[in-house]
Amino acid sequence: MARSITVIPARANRTDMAQNAEPRKKRMAAYCRVSTDQLEQLSSYEAQVQYYTTYICNHPDYKFAGIYADEGITGTSTKKREQFNRMINDCKAGKIDVIITKSISRFARNTLDCLNYVRMLKELGIEVIFEKENIRTLDSKGEVLLSILSSLAQEESFSISKNSTWGIRRRFEQGKVIVNHTKFMGYDKDENGNLVINEKQAKVVRKIFTDYLGGKGPNGIAQELEKDGALNWNGKAKWYEGSIRKMLSNEKYKGEALLQKTYTTDFLTKKRVENNGAVPQYYVEESHPAIVDKDTWEAVQFEMKRRKIFAKKHGLQKYDYTNNNNPFAGKVICGYCDSTFGRKVWNSNDERLKRTIWQCNNKYKVKGKIGCGNRHIDDGILYEAFVYAFNDIVKNIDYYMTKWQKQIYSKDILERVTATRFIEIFKEAQTSERFDAGLYFKLVEKVIIYEDGVSMGLLDGTEVRYGIV
């Protein structure tokens, strides 16, 4: 039986006819990106923006949908390109039909990112036009060509990265110091790019080193700087313990530089890691003017090690617990078991009988069982013991001065610096009946408690015994 087929002709639609007569203009946006070190006028940021604005506005088929331009940002990743990301969001919001850009290398040098974004835009029906390569992504050949050319662009970026790394390392080999001085407290750069001392900031740097050798900890130094309104590199009176520690260990403050402390592991992500021997390092002596002398800098490094060893030996989490309200915290040591003493308050209904005492932390380490048999001691005796030790040194100053004069010539840098500081402190000192927290921090390493007395252990190795009943 023969099939009967009837053709039903399409009916003319007035709206479609109107649209065919006057096609809707596509909304076109342009994406531009240039590096700030490019000087060519035709490739400049301003030139691209002006060019695409004129091009789109004067084109009969397109309606201007905006210019998205990132200046001076790497093209190997899209993570930090704010304008690029804003453009993608506008595409998702249906505000753009076509994107025009100069080349693949302007759009992205990362093959994966480039293809992912192009495919995502393609699914949205949005075309990307690459002028230089003459590629339109909605064209059937577009993605094949795009994949090839994008890979070439990524390889070009890798080559540029390698050349840049090579150049930096050659400068390192020549001893040329590369430092971001804007975030480097104490230094500026002159017209030739050389580091020069910023005296106002350098004064603060020297104070940090001096205060550390004077017994203060990084946290205490930071708090004091904020209290005094001292300005950091960013012009703010805000200081952090971690920043102080980094400054104290930065060799550049003694006029030397360790180059290649970190290196880039991935040219696409720009991820940097600490260099633990994976690539060569370069140590340059006298590379720039010093803010602190070498002996002071080296003494600080030894003092940092000494505090670390002290804390480990006596079971402390850190050395720098002390403050003016509790200067003995972390420094009172048991003369029998080497543990630290803790401060405790013995309460009583009678206020007159309330006492602050120090007790070995091993005494009742196991509940109900006496561990260390050393005595407890009243808080006030510790203050008395320091005053006694200070006055004893003043009364026997000739003996101590002779000792310190010999230590000045010691091979031990920390011993030399400590002896010099002690001579300066005591050269005109007078006996006193008052406890001075500042002097205490500058002089005392530890306070050792015995059954019959207290021994003040000073940083120069001296121990002064204060007998008690």
C-alpha positions as CSV (number, residue, x, y, z in Angstrom):
1,M,0.0,0.0,0.0
2,A,1.5,3.3,-1.1
3,R,2.1,5.9,1.6
4,S,0.5,9.3,1.3
5,I,2.7,12.2,2.3
6,T,1.4,15.7,2.6
7,V,3.8,18.7,2.9
8,I,2.6,21.4,5.4
9,P,4.3,24.6,4.4
10,A,5.7,26.9,7.0
11,R,3.7,29.9,7.9
12,A,5.3,33.2,7.7
13,N,6.0,34.8,11.1
14,R,5.9,38.5,11.2
15,T,8.3,38.6,14.1
16,D,10.8,36.3,12.4
17,M,10.5,38.4,9.2
18,A,11.3,41.5,11.2
19,Q,14.3,39.9,12.8
20,N,15.5,38.7,9.4
21,A,15.1,42.2,8.1
22,E,17.0,43.7,11.0
23,P,19.3,41.0,12.6
24,R,19.9,41.6,16.4
25,K,23.3,42.9,17.1
26,K,25.5,40.6,19.1
27,R,26.9,42.0,22.4
28,M,30.7,42.0,22.0
29,A,33.2,42.5,24.9
30,A,37.0,42.8,24.6
31,Y,39.6,41.3,26.9
32,C,43.0,43.0,27.1
33,R,46.1,42.1,29.2
34,V,49.6,43.5,29.1
35,S,52.6,43.5,31.3
36,T,53.6,46.7,32.9
37,D,57.2,46.4,31.5
38,Q,56.0,46.4,27.9
39,L,56.7,49.8,26.3
40,E,55.6,49.2,22.7
41,Q,52.7,51.6,21.9
42,L,50.7,49.1,19.8
43,S,50.8,46.6,22.6
44,S,50.2,49.0,25.5
45,Y,47.3,48.7,27.8
46,E,45.8,52.1,26.8
47,A,46.2,51.4,23.1
48,Q,44.4,48.1,23.3
49,V,41.5,49.6,25.3
50,Q,41.1,52.4,22.8
51,Y,41.4,50.1,19.8
52,Y,38.7,47.7,20.9
53,T,36.3,50.4,22.1
54,T,36.5,52.0,18.6
55,Y,36.4,48.7,16.8
56,I,33.2,47.4,18.6
57,C,31.3,50.7,18.6
58,N,31.9,51.2,14.9
59,H,31.1,47.7,13.8
60,P,27.6,47.2,12.3
61,D,27.1,43.7,13.6
62,Y,28.1,44.3,17.3
63,K,26.9,46.1,20.3
64,F,29.4,47.4,22.8
65,A,29.4,45.2,26.0
66,G,32.4,46.5,27.7
67,I,36.2,46.3,28.0
68,Y,37.8,44.0,30.5
69,A,41.4,44.8,31.0
70,D,44.0,43.4,33.4
71,E,47.3,45.3,33.6
72,G,50.6,43.9,34.8
73,I,49.4,40.5,35.9
74,T,50.9,37.1,34.8
75,G,49.1,35.3,32.0
76,T,50.1,31.8,33.1
77,S,47.2,31.6,35.6
78,T,43.7,33.1,35.7
79,K,43.4,33.0,39.5
80,K,44.5,36.6,40.1
81,R,43.0,38.3,37.0
82,E,40.1,40.1,38.5
83,Q,38.8,41.6,35.2
84,F,39.0,38.3,33.4
85,N,37.0,36.6,36.2
86,R,34.5,39.4,36.2
87,M,34.1,38.9,32.4
88,I,33.4,35.2,32.8
89,N,30.8,35.9,35.5
90,D,29.1,38.4,33.1
91,C,29.1,35.7,30.4
92,K,27.3,33.3,32.8
93,A,24.8,36.1,33.6
94,G,23.9,36.4,29.9
95,K,25.4,39.8,29.3
96,I,27.9,38.9,26.5
97,D,27.6,37.1,23.2
98,V,31.1,37.5,21.8
99,I,34.5,38.1,23.3
100,I,37.4,39.5,21.2
101,T,41.0,39.4,22.3
102,K,44.3,40.1,20.6
103,S,45.8,36.6,20.9
104,I,45.8,33.3,22.8
105,S,48.8,34.5,24.8
106,R,46.7,37.5,26.0
107,F,43.8,35.3,26.9
108,A,45.8,32.6,28.7
109,R,49.1,30.8,28.4
110,N,47.9,27.8,30.4
111,T,46.5,25.3,27.9
112,L,44.2,23.6,30.4
113,D,42.7,26.9,31.6
114,C,42.3,28.2,28.1
115,L,40.5,25.2,26.7
116,N,38.3,24.8,29.8
117,Y,37.1,28.4,29.6
118,V,36.7,28.3,25.8
119,R,34.6,25.1,26.1
120,M,32.5,26.5,28.9
121,L,31.8,29.6,26.9
122,K,31.0,27.5,23.9
123,E,28.3,25.6,25.9
124,L,26.8,29.0,26.7
125,G,26.8,29.9,23.0
126,I,29.5,32.5,23.4
127,E,32.2,32.8,20.8
128,V,35.8,33.9,21.5
129,I,37.7,35.6,18.6
130,F,41.5,35.5,18.6
131,E,42.6,38.2,16.2
132,K,46.2,37.3,15.7
133,E,45.6,33.6,15.1
134,N,42.4,34.2,13.2
135,I,40.5,31.7,15.2
136,R,36.7,31.8,16.0
137,T,35.9,29.2,18.7
138,L,32.4,28.4,17.3
139,D,34.0,27.4,14.1
140,S,34.4,23.6,13.6
141,K,38.2,23.9,13.2
142,G,38.5,26.3,16.1
143,E,39.1,24.0,19.0
144,V,41.8,21.9,17.2
145,L,43.7,25.0,16.2
146,L,43.2,26.4,19.6
147,S,44.6,23.4,21.4
148,I,47.7,23.4,19.3
149,L,48.4,27.1,19.5
150,S,47.5,27.3,23.2
151,S,50.1,24.5,23.9
152,L,52.7,26.6,22.0
153,A,51.8,29.6,24.1
154,Q,52.2,27.6,27.3
155,E,55.6,26.4,26.0
156,E,56.6,30.0,25.3
157,S,55.6,31.0,28.8
158,F,57.8,28.1,30.2
159,S,60.7,29.3,28.0
160,I,60.3,32.9,29.3
161,S,60.2,31.6,32.9
162,K,63.4,29.6,32.4
163,N,65.1,32.6,30.8
164,S,64.0,34.8,33.7
165,T,65.2,32.2,36.3
166,W,68.5,31.9,34.4
167,G,69.0,35.7,34.5
168,I,68.2,35.9,38.2
169,R,70.6,33.2,39.1
170,R,73.4,34.7,37.0
171,R,72.9,38.0,38.9
172,F,73.0,35.9,42.2
173,E,76.3,34.4,41.0
174,Q,77.7,38.0,40.5
175,G,76.6,38.9,44.0
176,K,73.9,41.3,43.0
177,V,71.3,41.4,45.8
178,I,67.7,41.4,44.8
179,V,65.4,42.6,47.6
180,N,61.9,44.0,47.8
181,H,63.0,47.0,49.9
182,T,59.4,48.3,50.3
183,K,58.8,45.5,52.8
184,F,62.3,45.4,54.2
185,M,62.5,47.4,57.4
186,G,65.6,49.6,57.6
187,Y,66.5,50.0,53.9
188,D,65.6,52.0,50.8
189,K,67.1,51.9,47.3
190,D,69.0,54.6,45.6
191,E,68.7,55.7,41.9
192,N,71.0,52.8,40.9
193,G,69.0,50.2,42.7
194,N,71.5,49.7,45.5
195,L,70.3,49.2,49.1
196,V,70.9,52.3,51.4
197,I,70.1,52.6,55.0
198,N,66.9,54.4,56.1
199,E,68.2,55.9,59.3
200,K,64.8,56.4,60.9
201,Q,63.9,52.8,60.5
202,A,67.4,51.6,61.2
203,K,67.1,53.1,64.7
204,V,64.2,50.8,65.4
205,V,66.1,47.8,64.0
206,R,69.1,48.4,66.3
207,K,66.8,48.8,69.3
208,I,65.2,45.3,68.5
209,F,68.7,43.7,68.4
210,T,69.8,45.5,71.6
211,D,66.6,44.7,73.5
212,Y,66.8,41.0,72.6
213,L,70.4,40.8,73.9
214,G,69.1,42.8,76.9
215,G,67.0,39.9,77.9
216,K,63.6,40.7,76.3
217,G,61.7,38.3,74.1
218,P,60.2,38.9,70.7
219,N,56.7,39.2,72.1
220,G,57.8,41.7,74.7
221,I,59.7,43.7,72.2
222,A,56.7,43.8,69.8
223,Q,54.4,45.0,72.7
224,E,56.9,47.7,73.7
225,L,57.3,49.0,70.1
226,E,53.5,49.3,69.8
227,K,53.3,51.1,73.1
228,D,56.0,53.5,72.0
229,G,54.3,54.1,68.7
230,A,57.3,52.9,66.6
231,L,56.3,52.6,62.9
232,N,56.9,49.4,60.9
233,W,57.9,49.4,57.2
234,N,54.3,50.0,56.2
235,G,54.0,53.1,58.4
236,K,51.8,51.4,61.0
237,A,52.6,51.0,64.7
238,K,51.6,47.3,64.6
239,W,54.2,44.6,65.4
240,Y,54.1,40.8,65.6
241,E,56.3,38.3,67.5
242,G,56.9,36.3,64.3
243,S,58.1,39.4,62.4
244,I,60.6,40.3,65.2
245,R,62.0,36.7,65.1
246,K,62.5,36.9,61.3
247,M,64.3,40.3,61.6
248,L,66.6,38.9,64.3
249,S,67.7,36.1,62.1
250,N,68.0,38.1,58.8
251,E,71.6,38.2,57.8
252,K,71.0,41.3,55.7
253,Y,71.1,43.5,58.8
254,K,74.8,42.7,59.2
255,G,75.5,43.7,55.5
256,E,75.5,40.2,54.1
257,A,73.0,38.3,51.9
258,L,72.0,34.7,51.4
259,L,70.5,34.5,47.9
260,Q,68.0,31.9,46.6
261,K,66.4,31.2,50.0
262,T,63.3,30.1,48.1
263,Y,62.6,29.0,44.5
264,T,59.7,28.5,42.1
265,T,58.6,24.9,41.7
266,D,55.9,25.5,39.1
267,F,56.0,28.2,36.5
268,L,52.2,28.0,36.0
269,T,51.1,28.4,39.7
270,K,54.2,30.4,40.7
271,K,54.4,28.3,43.8
272,R,57.6,29.0,45.8
273,V,59.1,26.7,48.4
274,E,62.0,27.0,50.9
275,N,65.3,26.0,49.3
276,N,66.7,23.1,51.3
277,G,69.5,22.4,48.8
278,A,67.4,21.6,45.7
279,V,69.0,24.6,43.8
280,P,72.3,26.4,44.5
281,Q,72.4,29.3,47.1
282,Y,74.9,32.2,47.1
283,Y,76.2,33.9,50.2
284,V,77.5,37.5,49.6
285,E,79.6,39.2,52.2
286,E,79.6,43.1,52.4
287,S,76.9,43.2,49.8
288,H,75.4,46.4,51.2
289,P,75.7,48.7,54.3
290,A,75.2,47.0,57.6
291,I,72.7,48.3,60.3
292,V,74.1,46.2,63.1
293,D,77.7,45.1,63.6
294,K,78.6,41.4,62.9
295,D,79.4,40.6,66.5
296,T,76.0,41.9,67.7
297,W,74.2,39.9,64.9
298,E,76.1,36.7,65.7
299,A,75.6,37.2,69.4
300,V,71.8,37.3,68.8
301,Q,72.0,34.0,66.9
302,F,73.9,32.3,69.8
303,E,71.4,33.9,72.3
304,M,68.5,32.4,70.3
305,K,70.1,29.0,70.5
306,R,70.9,29.4,74.2
307,R,67.3,30.2,75.0
308,K,66.1,27.2,72.9
309,I,68.5,24.9,74.7
310,F,67.5,26.3,78.1
311,A,63.8,25.8,77.4
312,K,64.3,22.2,76.2
313,K,66.5,21.4,79.2
314,H,64.0,22.6,81.8
315,G,60.8,21.4,80.0
316,L,59.6,24.8,78.9
317,Q,57.5,25.4,75.8
318,K,59.4,28.6,75.2
319,Y,61.9,30.8,77.0
320,D,60.2,34.2,76.8
321,Y,57.4,34.0,79.4
322,T,58.7,36.8,81.5
323,N,57.1,40.2,81.8
324,N,57.2,43.1,84.3
325,N,54.3,41.7,86.3
326,N,55.9,38.3,86.6
327,P,59.6,38.6,85.8
328,F,60.5,35.2,87.3
329,A,58.2,33.1,85.1
330,G,60.1,30.3,83.4
331,K,63.4,31.3,85.1
332,V,63.1,29.8,88.6
333,I,64.8,26.4,88.5
334,C,65.0,23.6,91.0
335,G,68.5,23.1,92.2
336,Y,67.9,19.3,92.7
337,C,65.8,18.1,89.8
338,D,66.3,20.8,87.2
339,S,62.6,21.3,86.8
340,T,61.0,24.8,86.8
341,F,59.2,26.3,89.8
342,G,55.6,27.5,89.4
343,R,54.0,30.4,91.1
344,K,51.0,29.7,93.4
345,V,48.7,31.7,95.7
346,W,48.0,30.2,99.1
347,N,44.6,31.6,99.9
348,S,43.2,32.3,103.4
349,N,40.1,33.9,104.8
350,D,42.4,36.3,106.5
351,E,43.9,38.6,103.8
352,R,47.0,39.1,106.0
353,L,47.8,35.4,105.7
354,K,47.5,35.2,101.8
355,R,50.9,34.3,100.3
356,T,52.4,34.1,96.8
357,I,54.9,31.2,96.8
358,W,57.0,29.3,94.2
359,Q,57.0,25.5,94.3
360,C,58.9,22.9,92.2
361,N,56.5,21.6,89.5
362,N,57.7,18.0,90.3
363,K,56.7,18.2,93.9
364,Y,53.2,16.9,93.4
365,K,53.5,15.8,89.8
366,V,51.7,12.5,90.7
367,K,48.6,13.3,92.8
368,G,49.0,12.3,96.5
369,K,52.7,11.5,96.1
370,I,55.6,13.8,96.9
371,G,58.1,13.9,94.1
372,C,60.8,16.5,94.5
373,G,61.6,17.2,98.1
374,N,62.9,20.8,97.5
375,R,61.3,23.6,99.5
376,H,58.8,26.2,98.4
377,I,59.9,29.8,98.6
378,D,58.1,33.1,99.1
379,D,57.8,35.4,96.1
380,G,59.3,38.3,97.9
381,I,62.6,36.4,98.6
382,L,63.2,36.3,94.8
383,Y,63.1,40.1,94.6
384,E,65.4,40.3,97.6
385,A,67.9,37.8,96.1
386,F,68.3,39.9,92.9
387,V,68.8,43.2,94.9
388,Y,71.4,41.4,97.0
389,A,73.2,40.0,93.9
390,F,73.3,43.4,92.2
391,N,74.7,45.1,95.3
392,D,77.2,42.4,95.8
393,I,78.6,43.0,92.3
394,V,78.7,46.8,92.9
395,K,80.6,46.2,96.2
396,N,83.1,43.9,94.5
397,I,83.2,45.8,91.2
398,D,87.0,45.6,90.7
399,Y,86.9,41.8,90.7
400,Y,84.1,41.6,88.2
401,M,85.5,44.3,85.9
402,T,88.8,42.3,85.7
403,K,86.7,39.2,84.8
404,W,84.7,41.0,82.1
405,Q,87.8,42.7,80.6
406,K,89.2,39.2,80.0
407,Q,86.0,38.0,78.5
408,I,86.0,40.8,76.0
409,Y,88.8,38.9,74.2
410,S,87.0,35.5,74.4
411,K,86.6,33.4,71.2
412,D,82.9,33.1,72.2
413,I,81.0,36.0,70.5
414,L,78.1,35.9,72.9
415,E,80.5,36.0,75.9
416,R,82.3,39.0,74.4
417,V,79.1,40.9,73.7
418,T,77.7,40.0,77.2
419,A,80.9,41.2,78.9
420,T,80.9,44.5,77.0
421,R,77.3,45.0,78.0
422,F,77.9,44.2,81.7
423,I,80.9,46.6,81.8
424,E,78.6,49.4,80.4
425,I,75.9,48.6,83.0
426,F,78.1,48.6,86.0
427,K,80.8,51.2,85.2
428,E,78.9,53.9,87.2
429,A,76.4,51.7,89.1
430,Q,75.4,52.4,92.7
431,T,73.9,50.1,95.3
432,S,70.2,50.1,95.5
433,E,67.4,48.7,97.7
434,R,64.8,48.6,95.0
435,F,64.1,45.8,92.4
436,D,64.7,47.0,88.8
437,A,62.9,44.8,86.3
438,G,64.9,46.3,83.4
439,L,68.3,45.4,85.0
440,Y,67.0,42.0,86.0
441,F,66.2,41.1,82.4
442,K,69.6,42.3,81.2
443,L,71.5,40.4,83.8
444,V,69.8,37.2,84.9
445,E,69.7,33.9,83.0
446,K,68.0,31.8,85.8
447,V,67.2,31.8,89.5
448,I,68.2,28.5,91.2
449,I,66.4,27.4,94.4
450,Y,68.2,25.2,97.0
451,E,67.0,24.2,100.5
452,D,69.2,26.8,102.1
453,G,69.3,29.6,99.6
454,V,68.7,31.2,96.2
455,S,71.4,31.5,93.6
456,M,71.2,34.2,90.9
457,G,72.7,32.8,87.7
458,L,73.8,35.7,85.6
459,L,74.3,35.7,81.8
460,D,78.1,36.1,82.1
461,G,78.3,32.8,84.0
462,T,78.4,34.4,87.5
463,E,76.3,32.9,90.3
464,V,75.7,35.0,93.5
465,R,74.3,33.0,96.4
466,Y,71.7,34.5,98.8
467,G,71.3,32.5,101.9
468,I,67.9,32.0,103.6
469,V,66.6,30.1,106.6
